């Protein structure tokens, strides 16, 4: 019995990939009236987020059991219902097989698609990361291609080593983009003597003129130890710069103001047309550096030497002598002062005499030490038959009562005006005027016992007065 409902599917034949020789349980079942139309992609394609692959052992049995021959009520089923059930089961099996074939095809093509996509993306990223930049190192530019992300990586790739005094523009760490310009300027040490002050500076300039411009040094009218066009190597150079200054020189009652780049005050004075002669000097050190606006006074100096002689006091050495009465001192050797010459410099500055200045001392004669003997012998109590005499009156008449008195001729001395020879005969030592008053009186009493008042012809009568 034919059914027009199923005749429209006979023209499609078995689904692609289905072998009638092996799948006979479907292909050779004429009661089903041919194959249904092949399923569309929408019927079998899973959603994008769902994995539809299932292993063969998980697939349902393609030949499902026929429906029960009886209805749930126990009545026999109709043949038409059984045929429809078998057709639906076959359609489900065919859809599952087709989905399996599509899934296998996708799995085979997916790695190739991924490789193609990776290569396409990598090529795009490769082209995007490549940058064309211009690198200028110490004034020598060149264009290059780089994959560096920033300035630091670029310098490392190119082997450019930089130090603390080098200048990098843009700064290290700045991001790079195609078309950027990177400049490296090396620092150069300059040992600079600027207007008498020494210091070390760093510059990225290649010439002396450029370095002066960077340091802000006014070079007009200045003295330069090197030409402005001289190149500065990486090792640097020493540079002496003296800028032009205004200096006023006062000399001989006149003032002269000049513009100069002289290195010393002496040179500035010479440029002003002033000559220093002899001991002439200036109010500031002649070898000092002249400052801008400074006033320098020239000092005209004339000088002489003055020599003065001075005595050097002598020392005294005292020794005890038991042969001399206590209180008696005898000069065994008279002392003699020494002599020295002191030299002074006397200057006249611009006509005004200055305080003498000590120059030096020379010893002409050394002093001689004086030797003195000091008596330690006890004095006798008295001389017989002389104590009642008026010795005080005699001393007042002879010497005015002065133990150290000496007459004008220098022959007689002491209270009683002994001559040296008589003094020694009486047991005295040294000079009578050097002895004590008590010793002198003792010697006078001894003389009286020998000669009476005769040794004092003018004053002897006072002894009994």
WONOR-V369126 format. One record per pair of residues at least 12 apart in sequence whose ideal C-beta (glycine too) atoms are under 8 Angstrom apart, sorted by the first residue. I is the first residue (numbers start at 1). J is the second residue. If there is no record, write none. Layout:
# WONOR-V369126
i->[I;I]
j->[J;J]
This chain:
# WONOR-V369126
i->[2;3;6;6;6;6;7;7;9;9;9;9;9;10;10;10;12;12;12;12;13;14;14;15;15;15;15;15;16;16;17;17;17;18;18;25;25;26;26;26;26;29;29;31;31;32;32;32;32;35;36;36;36;36;38;39;39;39;41;43;44;44;44;44;45;45;46;52;52;53;53;54;59;59;60;60;60;62;62;62;62;62;63;63;64;64;64;66;66;66;67;67;67;69;129;130;130;130;130;131;131;131;131;131;131;131;131;131;132;132;132;132;133;133;133;133;133;133;133;133;133;134;134;134;135;135;135;135;135;135;136;136;136;136;137;137;138;138;138;139;139;144;146;148;149;149;150;150;150;150;150;151;151;151;151;151;151;151;151;152;152;153;154;154;155;155;155;155;160;162;162;163;163;164;165;165;165;166;166;166;166;166;167;167;167;167;167;168;168;168;168;169;169;169;170;185;186;186;187;187;187;188;188;188;188;188;188;188;188;188;188;188;189;189;189;189;190;190;190;190;190;190;190;190;191;191;191;191;192;192;192;193;193;193;193;194;194;194;195;195;195;195;195;196;196;196;201;203;203;205;206;206;207;207;207;207;207;208;208;208;208;208;208;208;208;208;209;209;211;211;212;212;217;217;218;219;219;220;221;221;221;221;222;222;222;222;222;223;223;223;223;223;224;224;224;225;225;225;225;226;242;242;242;243;244;244;244;245;245;245;245;245;245;245;245;246;246;246;246;247;247;247;247;247;247;247;247;247;247;247;248;248;248;249;249;249;249;249;249;249;250;250;250;250;251;251;251;251;251;252;252;252;256;256;256;258;258;260;262;263;264;264;264;264;264;265;265;265;265;265;265;265;265;265;266;266;266;268;268;269;269;269;269;274;276;278;278;279;279;279;279;280;280;280;280;281;281;281;282;282;282;282;283;283;283;283;284;299;299;300;300;300;301;301;301;302;302;303;303;303;303;304;304;305;305;305;305;305;306;306;306;306;306;307;307;307;307;308;308;308;309;309;309;309;309;310;310;310;310;311;311;311;312;312;312;312;312;312;312;312;313;313;313;314;314;314;314;314;314;314;314;315;315;315;315;316;316;316;316;316;317;317;317;317;318;318;318;319;319;319;319;320;320;320;320;321;321;321;321;322;322;322;323;323;323;324;324;324;324;324;324;325;325;325;325;325;325;325;325;326;326;326;326;326;327;327;327;327;327;327;328;328;328;328;328;328;328;329;329;329;329;329;329;329;329;330;330;330;330;330;330;330;330;331;331;331;331;331;331;331;332;332;332;332;333;333;333;333;334;335;335;335;335;336;336;337;338;338;338;338;338;338;339;339;339;340;340;340;340;341;341;341;342;342;342;342;343;343;343;343;343;344;344;344;344;345;345;345;373;373;375;379;379;379;380;382;383;383;383;383;383;384;385;386;386;386;387;389;389;389;389;390;390;390;390;391;391;391;391;393;393;393;394;394;394;394;394;394;394;395;395;395;396;397;397;397;397;398;398;398;398;398;399;399;399;399;401;402;403;403;403;403;403;403;404;404;405;405;406;413;413;413;414;414;414;414;414;415;415;415;415;416;416;416;416;416;416;416;417;418;418;418;418;420;422;422;423;426;426;426;427;427;428;448]
j->[33;33;32;33;34;87;33;34;33;34;35;36;37;33;34;35;35;36;37;38;35;27;35;35;38;94;97;98;38;101;97;98;101;94;97;62;63;62;90;93;94;86;90;83;86;83;86;87;90;94;87;90;91;94;98;94;95;98;102;95;95;98;99;102;99;102;99;99;103;103;107;100;96;100;92;93;96;89;90;93;96;97;89;93;85;86;89;82;85;86;81;82;85;82;147;145;146;147;178;145;146;147;148;176;177;178;179;180;144;145;178;179;145;146;154;176;178;179;180;181;182;180;181;182;154;158;160;182;183;184;181;182;183;184;160;184;184;185;186;185;206;158;176;176;175;176;172;173;174;175;176;168;170;171;172;173;174;176;182;172;173;176;176;182;168;172;182;184;184;184;186;186;187;187;187;189;202;184;185;186;187;204;183;184;185;187;204;182;183;184;185;182;183;185;182;204;204;234;202;203;204;202;203;204;205;211;232;233;234;235;236;237;201;202;235;236;202;203;211;232;236;237;238;239;236;237;238;239;215;239;241;238;239;240;241;217;241;243;241;242;243;245;289;242;263;289;215;215;232;232;231;232;228;229;230;231;232;224;226;227;228;229;230;232;237;239;228;229;232;239;228;241;241;243;243;241;243;244;243;244;259;261;241;242;243;244;261;240;241;242;261;263;239;240;241;238;239;240;241;239;261;262;263;261;259;260;261;259;260;261;290;291;292;293;294;258;259;292;293;260;262;268;272;290;291;292;293;294;295;296;294;295;296;268;269;272;274;295;296;298;295;296;297;298;269;272;274;297;298;274;298;300;272;273;274;271;272;290;290;289;286;287;288;289;290;282;284;285;286;287;288;289;290;296;282;286;287;290;296;282;286;296;298;298;298;301;302;301;302;303;347;298;299;300;301;298;299;301;296;297;298;299;296;297;298;299;296;349;350;349;350;351;347;348;349;347;348;345;346;347;348;345;346;343;344;345;346;359;343;344;345;346;356;341;342;343;344;341;342;344;339;340;341;342;364;339;340;341;342;337;338;339;337;338;339;340;363;365;366;367;337;338;367;335;336;337;338;367;368;369;370;335;367;369;370;335;369;370;371;372;369;370;371;372;372;373;374;371;372;373;374;373;374;375;376;373;374;375;376;375;376;377;375;377;429;373;374;375;376;377;429;375;377;378;379;436;438;439;442;375;376;377;378;379;375;379;435;436;438;439;374;375;428;429;435;436;439;372;373;374;375;430;434;435;436;372;373;375;429;430;431;434;435;370;371;372;373;430;431;434;371;372;373;430;368;369;370;371;370;367;368;369;370;367;368;367;363;364;365;366;367;368;363;364;365;361;362;363;364;361;362;364;358;360;361;362;358;359;360;361;362;356;357;358;359;357;358;359;429;430;439;438;439;442;442;445;442;445;446;448;449;449;449;445;448;449;445;445;448;463;464;462;463;464;465;441;444;445;463;462;463;465;416;444;456;459;460;462;463;415;416;441;462;456;458;459;462;415;416;417;456;459;414;415;416;417;415;415;415;433;435;436;437;440;433;434;417;433;433;431;432;433;431;432;433;435;440;437;440;441;444;432;440;441;443;444;447;456;456;432;440;443;444;432;447;455;443;443;446;447;443;446;443;463]
